Amino acid sequence: MLRLLHIENISVIEKADIEFAAGLNVLTGETGAGKSIVIDALSAVTGARTSRELIRTGTDYAFVTAVFSSVGDAWISENNLEPDESGDVFLSRKISIDGKSVCRINGTPVSTTQLRDFGSTLLDIHGQNDGRKLLDESAHLTYLDAFANHHNILEEYRSAYKSLRDKKAEIEKLSMDEAEKERRIDTLRYQIDEIERAKLRLGEQDELSSRRELLINAAKLTEAVNSAFEALYGGDKTSGAVALIGDAQAELERAARHSEGLQAISGRLLDLSYSVQDVSDELRDFRRELDFAPDELDELEARLDVLKRIERKYGRAEAALEHLAHSREELDNIENSANKLTKLQKEFEACVEGTVSIARKLSGMRKKAAKTLQKKVMGELSQLNMPGLAFLVEFEDTRGEYGLCISGCDDARFLMSANAGEAPGRINRVASGGELARIMLALKNVLTGDSECGSMVFDEIDTGVSGIAAQRVGEKLSELAISRQVLCVTHLPQIAAMADAHFEIKKSVTAGRTFTSVSELDFEGRKNELARLSGGENITSTTLASAGEQLKAAEAFKRSTVHKG
C-alpha cells in the first residue's frame, strides 16, 4: 500500500506531502489545479519516462519519494537490496535540469529499468490515455492474453516462430538463381586462391617491416657498430676498452695481495670486463646481420607489396585468414546447395508444422478464455449502469504467411452493442467516451482480479460519465478498494462521495508565482467540495445539504458492501 508521497518542484507543486489511506483515496480540485501532476509524480517515482519539462520553472531539479508498506520483500531479496528496518519500502527519484535521473530503492542507487520493474509490482496506473487504447484493435489480443495468462505458451510459440523465420532466411540465401550462383562461385574462388597464394603468416608483416628498416639504414648502422666495436677492441695502433679494463683488473689483482681493500674493486672490474666482453660479442653478432645479399631488399619489398595488397582487400593477416575460412565455407555451401536445400526444406516443413500446432493450441486456449472474459466484463458492466451492453471477442485468421504472425494464427477484436437488440460493432466505431471509460474500468477490474499489485491509480476514469452511470462507477471503485488501495483523480461528486480519504488539490498565486497545495478534507470540507463539484461557485444550503446526503448514502453503501463481502 502507498503510505506517503513527498513531492518537490514538480510543475506547479513546490512541495507537498500526502499521506494516503487504505481503501479509496480521491483527489479533486479545479481544472488545472495540479491533480494529474500527483499522478505524474507517482509515475516518475515508479520508473516511468520523464522529461525536464516536469521540473518547476526556476529550479534545478525535481524530487519525489514514495513510501510503501508491507510490499516488495521478494523483489528486494532477489535483487540483493537491503530491506529497511521499519519494514517499509522507500522509492525516490531525482530529476535534474540537465536531464540526468538518480533513482534509489531503500537508499540504494538503482537503474531506471530496475525502478520501473519494481514499481510495476507496487502500482497499476490507469491514465487518461488508456481508454483510447481500446480503440486500437491491435491491443485487444494483448488484453486477452494478459487475462488468460498465456505467457508460457506465447514464449513457446514465439521461439518456434523465430526458428521458422530463421530457416526461411537460410533457404532464401541458398535459393539464388543460377547466374547469380555462378558469379558468386567465381568471386569466392578468386578470393580463396588469392589469399592462399599469399601464404600468410601471423606477425610476418611486422617482422618484414622491421627488417626493411634495418636494411635501408644498413650503411649508417654498419659505420656506427664498427666504431663502437673498435672502441671496445682497439685498432692497429690503439688498445680498446676490453684490453685496458683487463690490464687495470690484473694490476689491482696483484696489488690486492697486499691490501684487502682493493679486492672488492678488483672484483667489480672483473665483472665489468665480462659485461664489456658480452657487449662486444653482441655487437659482432649484430654486425653479421648487416651482411645481406644485394637482392634481399628487393625481395623483401616485393613480399611487403603482396601483404599490403591483401591488407587493402581483406585486412591484415588475421582478418584475411578469417575471410578465407568464411569464403571456403560459403563456397562449400553453394556448391552443395542442392543437398543442403533439400535438407533445409524438410526441416522448414517440420518447423512450419510444429509452429502451426502450437499456434492452434494457443488459439483454442484464447477462444476458451474469451468466453470467460466476455462473461466477466459483462458482469462488471452491468454493475456500471450498462446492463444492456453486449461485449464480444471476435476472432479471424491472421493474414500472415502460412497463416501465422508473431502473435499466432489469430487476430482478435472487441465488439460491443450498447443497447439491446442492436448488432455488436467495433468498439472504435460505436463506443462513446463514457462507454470507453466504463469498459476500461471493467477490463482493469477483470485483468487485475488476481494481481499481487496492492495499489491501483485511476486518472480521470470519469471521462464522459455522468448521472447514475457516475454513481455506479463510484460504487465499483469503492468495491474494488475493499481488496486493494485505490487512488482516483475525479471531477464527479458521485465518485468523490465514495472516498475513504478525500484530498483537495488547490492552486494559488503568490508574488506572481503559482503554487499548488494538497490537503486532506474532514467531513465539513468534503461537504463543501462535493457542493462545489455539483454547483460550482454557487454553494447554497441546499447544495450543502445535498452533499451531506451524498456522503451519508455513500457510507451506507460501503457498510452494506463490506457486510456482503
Secondary structure, 3 states (H helix, E strand, C coil): CEEEEEEEEECCEEEEEEECCCCEEEEECCCCCCHHHHHHHHHHHCCCCCCHHHECCCCCEEEEEEEEECCCHHHHHHCCCCCCCCCEEEEEEEEECCCCEEEEECCEEECHHHHHHHHHHHEEEECCCHHHHCCCHHHHHHHHHHHHCCHHHHHHHHHHHHHHHHHHHHHHHHCCCHHHHHHHHHHHHHHHHHHHHHCCCCCHHHHHHHHHHHHHCHHHHHHHHHHHHHHHHCCCCCCCHHHHHHHHHHHHHHHCCCCCHHHHHHHHHHHHHHHHHHHHHHHHHHHHHCCCCCCHHHHHHHHHHHHHHHHHHHCCHHHHHHHHHHHHHHHHHHHCHHHHHHHHHHHHHHHHHHHHHHHHHHHHHHHHHHHHHHHHHHHHHHCCCCCCCEEEEEEEECCCHHHCECCECEEEEEEEECCCCCCCEEHHHHCCHHHHHHHHHHHHHHHCCCCCCCEEEEECCCCCCCHHHHHHHHHHHHHHHHHCEEEEECCCHHHHCCCCEEEEEEEEEECCEEEEEEEECCHHHHHHHHHHHHHCCCCCHHHHHHHHHHHHHHHHHHHHHHHHC
